[in-house]
Amino acid sequence: MKQEKRDRPFWWDHAQLGLPNRPVVGISWYEAAAYARWLGVQLRNAGSKLRVWRAGQSLPADLEAEAWNVQLPSEAEWEKAARGTDGRRYPWGPEWQEDCANTREAGLGQTSAVGLFPGGASPFGCLDMVGNVWEWTRSLMCKNWMNPEFKYPYRSDDGRENPKAGDDVYRVLRGGSFYFDPYAARCSCRAGLIPSGWSRDVGFRVVVAPSRP
């Protein structure tokens, strides 16, 4: 995805845009969701089998490209990818380690290249799940910060996965960023932003999953 230099406030650093092997930043939820849809179309049109990256190995996928669905992760999908099935506090384990994530303690003050912190890999081999940039999910959070409608435990049938919710409903961000300390880098930490919002430390990742019949 090539990132263009759009009009931004005076404090926006255009040097942060389009950096090789860095997360795309300054992107709204609508733009991130649109990219996921576009990527899904490209994969389906490719007409060949996909290859998946798992724990450092490129493996042949079992399904044809048209059988895959691409979208932003739900909050629950994101959290499982980050913490595994054993409820760990950080992707790498129970204790904070400064060399495992690009948070404020790293002192970089900007996004970092994907894979710069290999020790921070999650149990599923996912890198940069915490630190670097906040990541959009497709899940709703609230209209009112003082009385959030969608709390934990997570329920997929309570309306929080409504893709047509208005611009006044916050979408969930996960993972913390280079601006924030380890508290925001906990796998359980939740933040939110209106879907038209953006920031130089907000990006996204996508989920590629088998399409349902």
N, C-alpha and C positions, 0 to 999 in steps of 0.2 A: 504494500500500500504506500504510494508516494504521497507525502504530506506537503501541502502547499502552505506558503506563508500568507496567511490571511490577516486582515486588520485586527490588531489587538491593542489593549491599553498600553500606555507608555512604559509600564514596568515589564511588559512581556518580552522575553529574550528569544528573538527569532533564531538564535544559534542553537536553541534546544530542538528545533524542528528538523526532521529529515536526517537525523544522525544515523549512520549505519549501525545495524544490530542493536538499536535502542527501542524501547517501547514508544509507540505513537502516543503523544500527549496533546492536551488542549482540545480534546474531542468530546462532544456531547454524547449522551446516551443514544439519541436518535442516530447520530452518525455511526456510532459503534454497532448498533443493531442493523443499520443499513449495510454496513460492510459485511457482517455475518451473512446476511441474505445474499449479497452479491457473491461472496465466496462459495456459498452453497450452490448457486447457479453454475459457477465456473467448474466446480467439481463434478456436478451432474452432467455437464456438457462434455467433460473430458472423456467420458465413456471408458475408463480403464480402472483397474484396481488401485486403491490408495495404499500408501505406506505410512505406518504409524511409528512415532518415536517413543520408545518405552525404555526407561532406565538406561539411556545411553546407547541403545541399539535400534537400528532401523529395521523394522520387521514387516513382512507383507501382510496386508489386511485380508480378512476373509470375505469381505463383501465388495461388490462392485461400487464404483463411485456414486452412481445414482441412488444407492441404498442408504447414503449417509445424510444426516441432517446437521446443519451448522447453525449455531445460535450462541448468544451470550449465556454463560452458566447461570443457573438459579443460585440463590444464596447457599442452599444446601449442597449443591454439586461443588461449588467453589470450596466450601469448608471441608468437604470430604477429601478433595484433591490436595488441600493444604495440610490437614492433620491426620489423614489416614483413618483407621478404624479403632485406634487405641486412645483417642481423646487427648492427644498431646497438646501442650500449650503453644509450642512453636513447631514449624514443620520438621525440624531436626531433633526435637526432644523437649524435655521439661524445663531446661534452663536456658537463659539468654546467652548467646555467643556473638560478640561483636563482628567476627569475621564471617558471619553466615548471612548477612543481609545489608542492603544499602539503606540504612536509616540515618538519622541525624548524627549518631555516634561515629559513623564511618567518615564524616567530614568531607564528603565529595561535593555536597551542595547541588547536585544535579543527577539526572538519570545515569545509569550505568549500563554497560553492554550486557546483553543476556548471557548468563553463565559465568559472570565474573565472581560469583559467590557460590561455587559448587557445593560447599559444605552445608548450604541451606536447602538442599533438595528435600522434597517431601517424601514420604514413604512410597509414593507412586512415581518418583523421579521427576516431579514437576519443579522447575527452578523459579526463583524470584516470586514465590507466592506471597511473601511478605517483604516489605521494603520496596525500594525503587519507585513504583507508582501505585496509587490506589487503583482498583480495578472495578469497572462497572459490572454489575450483575443484572439479570432481567427481573429480579424480585422487587416488589414494592416495600417501602418502609413505613411511611406515614405522610399525613398532611400537616400534623401538628407535632412538633418536637416534644412538647410537654405531655402529650397523650398519644403515643404511637399506636396505630391500629394493629400493626403486624409485628408481634413479638416472638420470642422463642418460648417453648419448642416450636420448631418449624412445622407448618402444615401446608401442603400443596393445594388443598381444596378450600382455603379460606379467602380466596380472592387476591392473594398477594402475587400471583403469577398472571395477572391481567395485562396483556400487552397493549391494551387500548386505554389505559388509565391516563388521565389528563396531565398537563404540564405542571399542575400544582401539587402533584403527588411525588414525594421523594423516592428515588430508586436507591437501592443499597449499594454502597461501595465497600470493598473489602481489601485488606492487606497492608494498609499504611503506606508510607512513601519515604523518600529521602529527606523530607521536611520534618518527619515525626520521630518520636522516641520509641523504645521497645514496647511501651504500653499499647500503641496502635498496631504494632506488629504481631500481637497475639492472634492466633488462628480464630479466636472467638470475637474479635473486635469488629464492631459494626459502625459504619458511618453512612451518610446519605447526602444526596444532591438532587436538585430538580433535574429532569431529563434534558432540559435545554442548557444546563450549566456546564461549565468546563473549568479546568485549571491546568497549570503547567506540570502538576504532579498527578494528574488523573489520566489513566489509559484503560486498556481492556485486554482480555484474552477471550478466545472462543472455545466452545465445546463442539467436538465432532462426534456424533453418536449415531447408531443405527436408526433409520427412520422406522416409525411404528407403522404396522400394516393398516 
